């Protein structure tokens, strides 16, 4: 999987749900560039998921079945609490 440039990542963070926008956009601005290559790939995989799925994971209604994505969800949520 090829990494996206930062402008494409920012664009991919613009979602159809405000709740996701307020999680993703600050995370990209503050933390994305500091992630490892593996972390960036995982974040991009997370952005490829559907909004209802993401909403359920981030709001704690469902658990993400993919351990790498679940860890990234926790990372993004952790930034929001800081």
Rosetta constraint file for C-alpha pairs under 8 A:
AtomPair CA 1 CA 41 HARMONIC 7.27 0.50
AtomPair CA 2 CA 41 HARMONIC 7.96 0.50
AtomPair CA 3 CA 40 HARMONIC 7.29 0.50
AtomPair CA 3 CA 41 HARMONIC 6.47 0.50
AtomPair CA 3 CA 44 HARMONIC 7.72 0.50
AtomPair CA 4 CA 8 HARMONIC 5.90 0.50
AtomPair CA 4 CA 9 HARMONIC 6.14 0.50
AtomPair CA 4 CA 44 HARMONIC 7.87 0.50
AtomPair CA 5 CA 9 HARMONIC 6.41 0.50
AtomPair CA 6 CA 10 HARMONIC 6.11 0.50
AtomPair CA 7 CA 11 HARMONIC 6.26 0.50
AtomPair CA 8 CA 12 HARMONIC 6.08 0.50
AtomPair CA 9 CA 13 HARMONIC 6.27 0.50
AtomPair CA 9 CA 28 HARMONIC 7.67 0.50
AtomPair CA 9 CA 44 HARMONIC 7.45 0.50
AtomPair CA 10 CA 14 HARMONIC 6.98 0.50
AtomPair CA 10 CA 25 HARMONIC 6.86 0.50
AtomPair CA 10 CA 28 HARMONIC 6.80 0.50
AtomPair CA 12 CA 47 HARMONIC 6.58 0.50
AtomPair CA 13 CA 21 HARMONIC 6.52 0.50
AtomPair CA 13 CA 24 HARMONIC 5.62 0.50
AtomPair CA 13 CA 25 HARMONIC 5.95 0.50
AtomPair CA 13 CA 47 HARMONIC 6.88 0.50
AtomPair CA 14 CA 21 HARMONIC 5.86 0.50
AtomPair CA 14 CA 24 HARMONIC 7.91 0.50
AtomPair CA 14 CA 25 HARMONIC 7.38 0.50
AtomPair CA 15 CA 20 HARMONIC 6.45 0.50
AtomPair CA 15 CA 21 HARMONIC 5.84 0.50
AtomPair CA 15 CA 51 HARMONIC 7.24 0.50
AtomPair CA 16 CA 20 HARMONIC 7.89 0.50
AtomPair CA 16 CA 21 HARMONIC 7.95 0.50
AtomPair CA 16 CA 51 HARMONIC 7.12 0.50
AtomPair CA 17 CA 21 HARMONIC 6.41 0.50
AtomPair CA 17 CA 51 HARMONIC 7.28 0.50
AtomPair CA 18 CA 22 HARMONIC 6.22 0.50
AtomPair CA 19 CA 23 HARMONIC 6.72 0.50
AtomPair CA 19 CA 55 HARMONIC 7.63 0.50
AtomPair CA 20 CA 24 HARMONIC 6.03 0.50
AtomPair CA 20 CA 51 HARMONIC 7.88 0.50
AtomPair CA 20 CA 54 HARMONIC 7.74 0.50
AtomPair CA 20 CA 55 HARMONIC 6.84 0.50
AtomPair CA 21 CA 25 HARMONIC 5.70 0.50
AtomPair CA 22 CA 26 HARMONIC 6.71 0.50
AtomPair CA 23 CA 27 HARMONIC 6.44 0.50
AtomPair CA 23 CA 76 HARMONIC 6.87 0.50
AtomPair CA 23 CA 77 HARMONIC 7.20 0.50
AtomPair CA 23 CA 80 HARMONIC 6.46 0.50
AtomPair CA 24 CA 28 HARMONIC 6.18 0.50
AtomPair CA 24 CA 76 HARMONIC 7.33 0.50
AtomPair CA 25 CA 29 HARMONIC 6.37 0.50
AtomPair CA 26 CA 30 HARMONIC 5.98 0.50
AtomPair CA 27 CA 31 HARMONIC 5.34 0.50
AtomPair CA 27 CA 32 HARMONIC 6.42 0.50
AtomPair CA 27 CA 76 HARMONIC 6.37 0.50
AtomPair CA 27 CA 79 HARMONIC 6.75 0.50
AtomPair CA 27 CA 80 HARMONIC 7.78 0.50
AtomPair CA 28 CA 32 HARMONIC 4.62 0.50
AtomPair CA 28 CA 33 HARMONIC 7.43 0.50
AtomPair CA 29 CA 33 HARMONIC 7.99 0.50
AtomPair CA 31 CA 35 HARMONIC 6.69 0.50
AtomPair CA 32 CA 40 HARMONIC 6.82 0.50
AtomPair CA 33 CA 40 HARMONIC 7.96 0.50
AtomPair CA 35 CA 39 HARMONIC 5.29 0.50
AtomPair CA 35 CA 40 HARMONIC 5.83 0.50
AtomPair CA 36 CA 40 HARMONIC 6.18 0.50
AtomPair CA 37 CA 41 HARMONIC 6.26 0.50
AtomPair CA 38 CA 42 HARMONIC 6.21 0.50
AtomPair CA 39 CA 43 HARMONIC 6.13 0.50
AtomPair CA 39 CA 72 HARMONIC 7.79 0.50
AtomPair CA 40 CA 44 HARMONIC 6.19 0.50
AtomPair CA 41 CA 45 HARMONIC 6.22 0.50
AtomPair CA 42 CA 46 HARMONIC 6.20 0.50
AtomPair CA 42 CA 68 HARMONIC 6.79 0.50
AtomPair CA 42 CA 69 HARMONIC 6.42 0.50
AtomPair CA 42 CA 72 HARMONIC 7.03 0.50
AtomPair CA 43 CA 47 HARMONIC 6.34 0.50
AtomPair CA 43 CA 69 HARMONIC 7.57 0.50
AtomPair CA 43 CA 72 HARMONIC 6.56 0.50
AtomPair CA 44 CA 48 HARMONIC 6.48 0.50
AtomPair CA 45 CA 49 HARMONIC 7.01 0.50
AtomPair CA 45 CA 69 HARMONIC 7.63 0.50
AtomPair CA 46 CA 54 HARMONIC 7.99 0.50
AtomPair CA 46 CA 69 HARMONIC 6.15 0.50
AtomPair CA 46 CA 72 HARMONIC 7.71 0.50
AtomPair CA 49 CA 53 HARMONIC 6.80 0.50
AtomPair CA 49 CA 54 HARMONIC 6.63 0.50
AtomPair CA 50 CA 54 HARMONIC 6.28 0.50
AtomPair CA 51 CA 55 HARMONIC 5.94 0.50
AtomPair CA 52 CA 56 HARMONIC 6.22 0.50
AtomPair CA 53 CA 57 HARMONIC 6.35 0.50
AtomPair CA 54 CA 58 HARMONIC 6.03 0.50
AtomPair CA 55 CA 59 HARMONIC 5.89 0.50
AtomPair CA 56 CA 60 HARMONIC 5.99 0.50
AtomPair CA 56 CA 61 HARMONIC 4.85 0.50
AtomPair CA 56 CA 62 HARMONIC 5.31 0.50
AtomPair CA 56 CA 63 HARMONIC 7.79 0.50
AtomPair CA 57 CA 61 HARMONIC 6.17 0.50
AtomPair CA 57 CA 62 HARMONIC 5.21 0.50
AtomPair CA 57 CA 63 HARMONIC 5.64 0.50
AtomPair CA 57 CA 64 HARMONIC 5.90 0.50
AtomPair CA 57 CA 70 HARMONIC 7.98 0.50
AtomPair CA 57 CA 73 HARMONIC 7.26 0.50
AtomPair CA 58 CA 73 HARMONIC 6.47 0.50
AtomPair CA 58 CA 77 HARMONIC 7.06 0.50
AtomPair CA 63 CA 70 HARMONIC 7.41 0.50
AtomPair CA 64 CA 69 HARMONIC 6.86 0.50
AtomPair CA 64 CA 70 HARMONIC 5.23 0.50
AtomPair CA 65 CA 70 HARMONIC 7.18 0.50
AtomPair CA 66 CA 70 HARMONIC 6.00 0.50
AtomPair CA 67 CA 71 HARMONIC 6.14 0.50
AtomPair CA 68 CA 72 HARMONIC 6.38 0.50
AtomPair CA 69 CA 73 HARMONIC 6.13 0.50
AtomPair CA 70 CA 74 HARMONIC 6.32 0.50
AtomPair CA 71 CA 75 HARMONIC 6.18 0.50
AtomPair CA 72 CA 76 HARMONIC 6.12 0.50
AtomPair CA 73 CA 77 HARMONIC 6.05 0.50
AtomPair CA 74 CA 78 HARMONIC 5.88 0.50
AtomPair CA 75 CA 79 HARMONIC 6.44 0.50
AtomPair CA 76 CA 80 HARMONIC 6.56 0.50
AtomPair CA 77 CA 81 HARMONIC 6.52 0.50
AtomPair CA 78 CA 82 HARMONIC 6.43 0.50
